[in-house]
Amino acid sequence: MIRRLLVVSAAFAITAGTMGGGSVAYAQADQVSSDDQTAKYVELLRTDIKTKKVAIITEVLLLTDEQGSKFWPIYREYDLGLSTLGDTKISLIRSYADSYDAMTDEQAKVLAKQWFKLQEDHMKLLKKYFGRIEKDLGSTTAAKWLQIENQIDLLIDLQIASNLPLIK
């Protein structure tokens, strides 16, 4: 029960807290009764986030058609990598939830090491795609994209953290 609650709570926080418009989804969260339903719910929230991120990036970057034809294929590749990291983050939250009631020192150590690895992989992904965007569109556009990504990531992480209780 705590596992499902933590995973759904974190997924809800990602959408409701950072991108708005999640109140209907939250009302339905109590109805989630299986891992399969939880996975479907998380995927629905992810789709909503991705749509809203694209809208924000489009609004802020103000790319010309030519720039957009270069940027968006690169961004879609980046987003695939980010989805993989998102899967890892959800898995880490599930592991935390599974261990929450009886967390051992060893489990806490393993979870911490997995979190460090996730952070390192995320930084590698950002660096890789910053370089690709910079090469095709210049440093200013790449830096602006990086700022947008960082701000959204920080909001998402804050929402997740605020919905996950500290280890007992």
C-alpha angles and dihedrals in degrees: 000000000000089000094056092043093052094046094047091043092052092046091049091049091055092059105029098042101041108029105022130228102079102121096104091048090051092053088055094048093087089059094060104111108166143036089251092055090045090053091050091049093050090049091051090052092047091053089052092050093048092051092050093045091054090051092050093047091047092051096046103039095048093201122190117235090260093050091045091053088058099037104047098056089051091047092050089055090048090049091054089055090046090052090056090052089047089055088052091049092051090048090051091050090050091051090050091049092048091053098036100100095048107020113176126202089251093051091048090050093050092048091049092051090049090050091051090050091049091052092048092049091049091052091049090051093050092048092049095051094039086059093049093048091045091052094052102032108019137257097283094056091044091050092048090051089049091052091051092048092047094050093049092045091051092051092049093047091048091052093048093047092049090055098047116080120226117259111278 
